[in-house]
Amino acid sequence: MTAIDLTEYGLTVSQIHRNLSCGALYEHAIRYDTESSIADNGALVAYSGTKTGRSPKDKRVVKHPASENEVWWGPVNIPLEPHTFAINRERACDYLNTREQLYCFDGFAGWDPNHRIKIRVICSRPYHALFMHTMLIRPSHEELANFGKPDFVIFNAGAFPANRLTAGMGSKTSIDLSLEERELIILGTEYAGEMKKGVFTVANYFAPKRGILSMHCSATADKQTGR
């Protein structure tokens, strides 16, 4: 595990677990997540609360002059004002700062080193970190040590609700994407798939701009190296 400082994001929790192994995340889930358990086949059993699937009606995209003409606005991509995004970001960070420990996973969306996107996930549940450990390309020790500034950051505070009275909110759940800030804020849902869909949305937006055709597929482990 490589040490990391998250104060640049407004997060002041001192105990940050970065890129823990599967075994360590299993251990943390059993110790600190009271609803987690191990199934007969060895899989980690975790619960996402009342949300057991995606919340497409609660997805918001910040409407910004730099990208507003390139987003297909409608019932899937609902526009959000930058100020509301800032409020929800602050709410997410305030919640994360109440946790005794946080989990950070740095990985890659896309295998090719010339085209992959560096993703940073910050969350409070081991199960969310384990999900993204499985979903993204895992960096080598050298790549992790030299990871640098991520291209995209996910703040998963899904155990804490959005304020439904905030302008632009439709419920206590809100998944907010800023293409300019390159950040995704998750409030009010602990369903892990929202993180995957956020990464997929970002990849679909930026890949064509670089002359790349994006694909909805996954292969996270090389047969030779195991990573």
Residue pairs with C-beta under 8 A, 6 or more apart in sequence:
1 17
1 18
1 19
1 20
1 24
2 18
2 19
2 141
2 144
2 145
3 16
3 18
4 16
4 18
4 104
5 16
6 13
6 16
6 102
6 104
6 122
9 93
9 122
9 153
9 155
10 90
10 93
10 97
11 93
11 96
11 97
11 102
11 122
12 97
13 96
13 97
13 99
13 100
13 101
13 102
15 100
15 101
15 102
16 101
16 102
16 103
16 104
17 24
17 28
17 101
17 102
17 103
17 104
17 129
18 103
18 104
18 105
18 106
18 144
19 104
19 105
19 106
19 107
19 133
19 138
19 139
19 144
20 28
20 103
20 126
20 129
20 133
22 130
22 133
25 44
25 103
25 126
25 127
25 129
25 130
25 133
26 38
26 44
26 126
26 130
28 103
28 126
29 36
29 44
29 46
29 125
29 126
29 127
29 130
30 36
30 37
30 38
32 101
32 126
33 46
33 125
33 126
33 127
35 46
35 47
36 44
36 45
36 46
36 47
36 126
36 127
37 44
37 45
38 44
38 45
39 45
44 127
44 130
46 125
46 127
47 190
48 189
48 190
48 191
48 192
49 159
49 189
49 190
51 158
51 173
51 188
51 189
51 190
51 191
52 191
53 191
53 193
54 191
54 193
54 194
54 197
55 171
55 173
55 175
55 188
55 189
55 191
55 194
56 75
56 76
57 75
57 78
57 170
57 171
58 170
58 171
58 173
58 174
58 175
58 188
58 189
59 76
59 77
59 78
59 175
59 177
60 78
60 79
60 80
60 84
60 85
60 168
60 174
60 175
60 176
60 177
61 71
61 73
61 77
61 78
61 79
61 80
61 176
61 177
61 178
61 179
62 79
62 80
62 81
62 82
62 85
62 176
62 177
62 178
62 179
62 180
62 181
63 71
63 73
63 79
63 80
63 81
63 82
64 82
64 178
64 179
64 180
66 179
66 180
67 179
67 180
67 205
68 79
70 205
71 77
71 179
73 79
78 168
78 170
80 168
80 176
81 167
81 168
82 178
84 166
84 167
84 168
84 169
84 176
85 176
85 178
85 181
85 185
87 163
87 166
88 162
88 166
88 174
88 176
88 185
88 187
89 155
89 176
89 183
89 185
91 157
91 160
91 162
91 163
91 187
92 155
92 157
92 160
92 185
92 186
92 187
93 155
93 157
95 124
95 157
95 159
95 160
96 102
96 122
96 124
96 155
96 157
99 124
101 124
102 122
102 123
102 124
103 121
103 122
103 123
103 124
103 125
103 126
103 128
103 129
104 120
104 121
104 122
104 123
104 129
105 120
105 121
105 123
105 129
105 132
105 133
105 136
106 118
106 119
106 120
106 121
106 139
106 144
106 147
106 150
107 119
107 121
107 132
107 133
107 136
107 137
107 138
107 139
108 116
108 117
108 118
108 119
108 136
108 137
108 139
109 116
109 117
109 119
109 136
109 137
109 152
109 199
109 202
109 203
110 116
110 117
110 137
110 203
111 137
111 219
115 207
115 210
115 212
116 137
117 151
117 152
117 199
117 202
117 203
117 206
118 147
118 148
118 149
118 150
118 151
118 152
119 132
119 136
119 150
119 151
119 152
119 153
119 154
119 199
120 150
120 152
120 153
120 154
121 128
121 129
121 132
121 153
121 154
121 156
121 195
122 153
122 154
122 155
122 156
123 129
123 154
123 156
123 157
123 158
124 156
124 157
124 159
125 156
125 159
125 190
127 192
128 156
128 158
128 190
128 192
128 195
131 192
131 195
131 196
132 154
132 192
132 195
132 196
134 220
135 195
135 196
135 199
135 218
135 220
136 199
136 220
137 220
138 220
138 221
138 227
139 147
140 227
151 182
152 182
152 183
152 184
152 199
152 202
153 182
153 183
153 184
154 183
154 184
154 186
154 195
154 198
154 199
155 183
155 184
155 185
155 186
156 186
156 194
156 195
157 185
157 186
157 187
158 186
158 187
158 188
158 189
158 190
158 191
158 194
159 190
160 187
160 188
161 172
161 173
161 187
161 188
162 169
162 171
162 172
162 173
162 174
162 187
162 188
163 169
163 172
164 170
164 171
164 172
171 188
172 187
172 188
173 187
173 188
173 189
174 185
174 186
174 187
174 188
175 184
175 185
175 186
175 187
175 189
175 194
175 198
176 184
176 185
176 187
177 183
177 184
177 198
177 201
177 202
178 184
179 202
179 205
182 202
184 195
184 198
184 202
186 194
186 195
186 198
200 216
203 214
204 214
207 213
207 214
208 214
221 227
